[in-house]
Amino acid sequence: MSDSPTIRLSVPSTARAGELIEIKVMIQHPMESGYRRGVMGERIARDIIKYFRCSLDGEVIFQTEFYPGVAANPLLSFYTRAEQSGTLLFEWIDQQGVTWSEQADLMVE
Amino acid sequence: MKSRRRILQALASLPAAGFLRPLAAQGALDTAQFDQAVVEIFGPGQRVTPGRVTVSIPAISENGYSVPLGIEVDSPMTQADHVRELVVISQSNPLPVIARFQFGPRSGLAKVSTRIRLADSQRVYAVAQMNDGSLWSGYGHSIVTLAACVI
């Protein structure tokens, strides 16, 4: 697992008050299921991202719990209603508790 | 003569048994894994009503390692009436639960999409729990050409 995986965000920078906005996020991660076997027939240990959380100024908007059935480089698209300007915080937590995060500013007019 | 007949009978029954099993597995009736997952997540004796949940999945997935999945729940997403949780359950993956999504009234729209792994041609269910505790479900079916490796 590399220390700084690539994170891609697609968040509109501005939105009208009350507008529904789509947020897309992707993080680079193998999401090793724990069911695969290596060349010597040994089981490859499970290594997955367990949780994703999106919050706006501390208030949680959307959360996900991942299982090995989620494909590598987990991509998520979800929605929120823009009500106030603020900073969106995106956090991914893997099964060991390692956390990666990214932020985006949202301006509500 | 007798042994020849026996061999022929054995031969005839082999491909039939092998052919019927995947057909039965694909059928709509094998809901054991789904039922069990619902009990494990939401507790026993919960009534799951079909409806309000739309699962979008390609009818044919060429690659089981990455299958696009979209789910939308018919809900106004207000403080009084919103989706609390949405659980994706597989009919025949080694692990029944694929993902759990938690929403709130701030979500505005109970719609989510991601990419999942499918070990087999199967149904993918989504169960939504509303803030009043009621459970609603929907499903999509996908035929998987290259299954995600699970052994």
Chai-1 contact restraints between the chains, C-beta under 6 A:
chainA,res_idxA,chainB,res_idxB,connection_type,confidence,min_distance_angstrom,max_distance_angstrom,comment,restraint_id
A,L20,B,G108,contact,1.0,0.0,6.0,A-B,restraint_1
A,L20,B,L109,contact,1.0,0.0,6.0,A-B,restraint_2
A,Y35,B,V150,contact,1.0,0.0,6.0,A-B,restraint_3
A,R36,B,C149,contact,1.0,0.0,6.0,A-B,restraint_4
A,I61,B,R106,contact,1.0,0.0,6.0,A-B,restraint_5
A,F62,B,S107,contact,1.0,0.0,6.0,A-B,restraint_6
A,Q63,B,Q102,contact,1.0,0.0,6.0,A-B,restraint_7
A,T64,B,F101,contact,1.0,0.0,6.0,A-B,restraint_8
A,E65,B,R100,contact,1.0,0.0,6.0,A-B,restraint_9
A,F66,B,A99,contact,1.0,0.0,6.0,A-B,restraint_10
A,Y67,B,L95,contact,1.0,0.0,6.0,A-B,restraint_11
A,Y67,B,V97,contact,1.0,0.0,6.0,A-B,restraint_12
A,Y67,B,I98,contact,1.0,0.0,6.0,A-B,restraint_13
A,P68,B,L95,contact,1.0,0.0,6.0,A-B,restraint_14
A,G69,B,N93,contact,1.0,0.0,6.0,A-B,restraint_15
A,G69,B,L95,contact,1.0,0.0,6.0,A-B,restraint_16
A,G69,B,I98,contact,1.0,0.0,6.0,A-B,restraint_17
A,G69,B,I116,contact,1.0,0.0,6.0,A-B,restraint_18
A,G69,B,R117,contact,1.0,0.0,6.0,A-B,restraint_19
A,V70,B,A99,contact,1.0,0.0,6.0,A-B,restraint_20
A,V70,B,I116,contact,1.0,0.0,6.0,A-B,restraint_21
A,A71,B,S66,contact,1.0,0.0,6.0,A-B,restraint_22
A,A71,B,R115,contact,1.0,0.0,6.0,A-B,restraint_23
A,A71,B,I116,contact,1.0,0.0,6.0,A-B,restraint_24
A,A71,B,R117,contact,1.0,0.0,6.0,A-B,restraint_25
A,L75,B,T114,contact,1.0,0.0,6.0,A-B,restraint_26
A,L75,B,R115,contact,1.0,0.0,6.0,A-B,restraint_27
A,L76,B,T114,contact,1.0,0.0,6.0,A-B,restraint_28
A,S77,B,S113,contact,1.0,0.0,6.0,A-B,restraint_29
A,F78,B,V112,contact,1.0,0.0,6.0,A-B,restraint_30
A,Y79,B,G108,contact,1.0,0.0,6.0,A-B,restraint_31
A,Y79,B,L109,contact,1.0,0.0,6.0,A-B,restraint_32
A,Y79,B,K111,contact,1.0,0.0,6.0,A-B,restraint_33
A,T80,B,R106,contact,1.0,0.0,6.0,A-B,restraint_34
A,T80,B,S107,contact,1.0,0.0,6.0,A-B,restraint_35
A,T80,B,G108,contact,1.0,0.0,6.0,A-B,restraint_36
A,R81,B,G108,contact,1.0,0.0,6.0,A-B,restraint_37
